[in-house]
Amino acid sequence: MRILITNDDGIAARGLKVLDRIAHEIAGEGGEVWTVAPAFEQSGVGHKISYTHPTMIAEMGPRRYAAEGAPADCVLAGLHDVLRDSPPDLVLSGVNRGNNSAENVLYSGTLGGAMEAALQGLRAIALSQYFGPAIAGLDDPFEAAGAHGAAVVRDLLAHGDWGEERGYRTFYNVNFPPLPAGRVMGRRVVPQGVRQGTSFSVEPLVSPSGRRFLWAVGGRQDAPSAPGTDAHANLEGYISITPMRADLTAHDRIEGLRDALE
């Protein structure tokens, strides 16, 4: 199997090393793992592509490339430049430092990379490690992802529905709970949730030169989503697995709006 990996934390990120080990385990003997990852951290860029300026790409080693762009740019570079003559069988994005559950999905460059792969017709999985007090003292805060990641990917390849609906291919969002590997409770297949009463905001800062800047500030990550959704499952100790599509249509609102407006 040929696997392309990327992330949004940058090519030097610890989580990418974890993903590389997962990918090699899945690829197996005789398989190939190719890396095309951002040269610098790209957290929070979502599904951005560098449409108005070129992306520089550099070979860092065997089957390893850094691109000055977002994760979606890296996937495009991997598919249409690095691996243009031998496309991958699977794209993995992560392992993100921090969760991509609930509303974080909409901001996540990790999900943006997986989404772009799905739009290109490939199987894709995003993997993220929830952080919290229970793993703060671990030598390896990605322990849960490292221990359980390959099995989750292998089972999704065997049992996941990778078909298309309304032209959009399914991809998967996997989040590992903020626990040591041995305390993970199991898996839950759940929809995306929303954390109530928390959201992104900005915090002003005045520089020594007197100029005013704004820092984006995330909301509380220990706030659960509704029972039966991703962030709630993670905080209860479970790996969440959420099938997704690049379709933002509120399909349940179509008929009512059609009756009122057409």
N, C-alpha and C positions, 0 to 999 in steps of 0.2 A: 504493500500500500504506500502511496505517496501522499504525504501530509504537508500542508502549508500552515505555519503558525505565525501569529502576530499578537499584538497587545496595544494598550494605550499608555502604559507606564514607561515605555521606552525600552530600547534594546538591551540596556544594562540592568533592567529590573529583575529582582529576585524571583518574582512570580513567573517570569518568562522561562527561567531555568527550570522551574517546577513543571511548566507546560511542556518543555522540551523532553523531560524524562517521561511524562505521560505519553507524548506523541511517539517517542521511540518504542515504548512498550506496545502501543497499538499498531505501529507500522510493522513491527516484527522483523525477524531476520530477513535481510534482503530488501527491506522497505527503505524509504527515504523520508527524511524530515527536513524541510526547507523553512528557513526563517526570513521573513521580511517584516521588520518592525520599525517603529518611529525612532529616529535618531535621538529625539528628546521627548520628554513626557508630553502626552496629549490627552490627559484626563479631561473629561467634560466636553469633548468636542462633538459628541454624538455621531451622526452619520455624515459629517462634513467631508467634502472632497475639495482639493485645491484646484478649483475650476478656472481661476483667473490668473494663476501663475504656475510655472513648472515646478516639478518635484525632483530634487537632486537625489540620486541613489548611489550608494557605494557598497562594494563588496568588502565585507569584514573578515571573511574566512570561508572555508568550504560550505556551500549551501547556506550562507548567512549574509544577509544584506540589511543595511540601514537606509531608510528613506526619510527625507526631511518633509514629512507630511503626516496626515492623520491616519488612523488605522484603516479606514476605507481606501485611502490612497495606497497604503501598503498592499492591500488585497488586490487592487487594480494593477499595481506594479508586479506583484507576484504572478498573477494570471496572464497578463498581457505582455510582460517583458521577461522576467526571470524564468518563468515556466511556460512560456508561450507555445513551445513545441511539445510539452508533456504535462498537461494540466493535472492538478492534484485530485485525489479521490475524496479529500476531506479538508476542511479549513477549521482550525481551532484558534480561538481568541482568548487571551488571558495569560496566566491566572491573575485576575485583577486584584490589586491591593485594596480591599474594601468591597462591600457588597454592591451588587447591581440588581437589587430587588426593588419592588414597588416603583415609586416615581423616579428613582435613580436610572431606571431603564431608559427614560427619555433623554437623559443627558450623556449616557455612557458611550465613550469611544470604543470600549470593548464590544458592546452590542452593535455599534456601528460597523465594525469590521466583520462580524458574523452576518449582519444583515446584507452587507454588500456582496459577500460570498453567495448568500442565498439568491440575491437578485441576479447573480451571474450563473445561476443554475446548479450550484454546488451544495453538498451537504455541509452544514456549518453548526458549530456549537460554541457558545460563549461560556467561560468558566470564571467564577469570582469567589474570593475568600472573604467572608464576613469577618470583620475585626471586632474585638471586644475584650473586656477585662480577663476572661478565662484563658485567653491565649497571649496576653500581654507579656508574660514572663517566659514563654517558650523560646527555645533556641531557634526553632523553625515555626514562625506564625502561620505558615502555609501547610502545616502538618496534615490537617484534615483533607485538603485538596490533593496533596501528594499521595496520601494513603488510599483515598477513595476515587480519585479522578479517573484513572484508567478503567476501572470497572464500570463507572457510570457511562463513559464514552462508549465502551464496548457494548453495553446493553442497549444504548440508544441506537447504535449502528445496527444491532440485531433486531430490535423491536420498535424503533421509532417510525413514525409515519413521515416520510420525506416527500410526499406528494405536493402537488400544486392545487390551489383553489383560487379562483378569480385571477389566475396568472401569477400568484405570489407563492413561492416555495416556502415550506415550513423550515424554521431553524429553531434551535433550542437554547434556552437560558438556564444555566446551572449555577446555583449558589450554595457554597459550603458553609455550615453554621460556625459561629465563633467559639469553637470548642476544640480541645485536643482530639486527635483522630480516634482514640479509644472511647470517647464519650459521645460520638455521633450516634444518634438514635435510629437512623435509617433514612429512607427517602420518602418524599411526598411529591406527587405530580399535582401541581396547583396552578391557578391563574395568577397573573400579576395583581398585586394589591396596591393600596395607597395608605401611607402613614397619615393618620388624622392629626391636625393641629401642628404640623411641622412642614417647612418648605425652605427653599433657598431664599437668601436675602443678600444685602450688601452692607459692608461696614466701611465708613469713611476713614481715611488716614491722610494727614497732612505731612508732606515730605519736608526735610530740612530746608529745601529751597522755597517752601511756602506753597507748593503746588498741591492740589487736592486730588486724591486717588480713591478708588473704591475697590475693596476686596470682596469677592463673592464668598459667602459663608453658607455652608450646608446646614440642614436641619438636623435634629436629633436622630441618630441611627438606632437608638435603643427603643424607639417608639414602634410598637408592632402594627402591622396591618390587620385587617379583619381575619378572624379564624378561617382556615381553609385557603389562605393566600400565601404568597411567597415569603414576605418578611416575617410573618407570624410563624410559619413553619421553621424558618431559620432560627428564630429566637427560642423556639421550643426544642431545638437541637437536631433538626432534620435537614438533610440536603433537599433543596427545592429544585424541581425540574419543571420548566414552563415552556410549552410549545408556543412559538410566535410566528407572525407574518408581518411583512412590511405593508400593512393595510390599515390605515388610521380611520377608515370609515366607521361611523357609528351605525351599523346595519340595523339595529333595533329602532332607530329613529327615522328610517327612510319612509316607511308607509304613512306614518302620521303626518310628516312634513309634506309628503306628496299630496295627501288629501287636502291639506290646508292651502298649499301654494300653487298647485298646478291648475 
